[in-house]
């Protein structure tokens, strides 16, 4: 006998014309998430992006906002790994929880996840690891074929 836990989240309907946006503090890193040690004693990593958005913002929507200001991340096949960074409930420090992945130029199952469905709370940080396509990736096969 097998039991399955089904996670149901109600879609949060927000009127963006009438609801004030929140300030989302986003930290970008190439190829890896930031270390939690970078979020100690009021310090944060230096490469901060501040986005005004709403709780119904999707990971794909946030991906597109990052791509607007980060030209290197626009290449097809670039991965965006999202993690929430939030205060430790018992004591000082922070915790990190991965919440999803998107890919530039492709559809992924996490594209439509919202901040609300990921249990984001105002004051949490968003840490995004940006990984460009590897040499073995589908984007580079084309350029290798054209090189001959």
N, C-alpha and C positions, 0 to 999 in steps of 0.2 A: 504494500500500500504506500502510495506517495502523496504527500501533501504539497500544495502549491500556494504560496502567498502572492496574491495579486495586489500590487500597489495602485490604488486609484487616487488620482489627484484631480480636483475640480479645476477647470480652466478659470483663471482669474480674469474677469472682464473689467478693463480699465478704460475710462474715457480720457484719452490723452489730452483732449482740449480743456477738460475741467480739473484734471488731477495734476498736482505739482510733481515734477520729476524728482528723482533722488540722485544724489551724487554717488557714482560708482567709481571707486578707486581701483584701477587695473594696473597690474605689474606684468610686463612682458619680458620673456627670456627666450633665448635661442636654444632649442634642443632639450631643455630640462626645466623643471619647476624651480623656483627659488628655494633656498634652504630656509627652514623656519627660524634659524638663528638670525636671519636678516630682518626679522620682524620683532625684535626685542627692544624693550625699554623705550617705546615710542618711536623707534627707528623703522624705516621702511626702505626697500630697495630704491635706487636712484631713478630708475627708468619708469616713472609713473605716468599713466595716461588717465585723465579724468574725463568721465563720460556722464552726462546727464541723461537719465533714462527712466524707465518704469519697471515695475515688478513683472509685467507681462512681456518684457523684452526676451527674445529667443536667443539661443547661442549663435544661430546663423546671423541674426541681426547684429549681434555684438562682433562677430567675425568680420562682417562687412565694414563696421565702423573702424576696427583695427586696420583693415586693409587700406582704408582711406588715408591713414596717416603713416603707414609702414609699407612703402613700395616693395620691399623685398618679400613681403608675405603674399603678394598678389599672384605669384606663380601657381599655375594649376598643379594640384597634388600636394600643396603645402598643408600640413596638419596643424590644427589648433587644439591643444589639450587644455581643458578648463578645470580649475580647482578653486574651491572656496577656501579662504584663510580666515579663521574666526577665533575669537578669544577662547582660551581654555576655560572650561566651566569651573574647574577646581584648581584655582591658583593662577600664578602668572604664566604668561606665554601664550602661544597660539597653536592651533591644530590646522591640518590641511585635509580636505576631502575632495577627491576627484569627482567631477560631476558630468563630464561628457567630452565628446570630441567632434570637431567638424573638419571639413577638408575643402580647400579652395577649389572651385570648379567641379565639385562632386556633391551628390546628396548622401547624407549620413543619417542614421536613425536618431541621433541626438540633435539634429538641426532645429527641431521645433520645441525642445525643452526650454522652459521659461525660468527666469530667476526664482519666481515663486514656487514652481514645481520642484526646484532644486533645494528648497528650504533656505534660500538666501534671506538674511536679515539685514536691515539697514545698519551700516557700520562694519559689515564683513568686507573683506577685500576679495578681489578676483585675481588669480594668478594664471596667466596663460603661457604655456610652453609652445613656441612656434618652431616647427620642424620642416625645413625645406625638403623637396623630393630628393631621395638618395640617387646615386649613380645607377642603381639597379631599378629605380622606379620607372613607371610607365612614361613619364614625361621625357626621360633621357634616351629611351630607346630610339625615338624618332631622330634625335640629333646625332646619335651614333650611326644610324643608317645613312644620314645625309653627309656624314663626314668622309665617305669613300668616294 
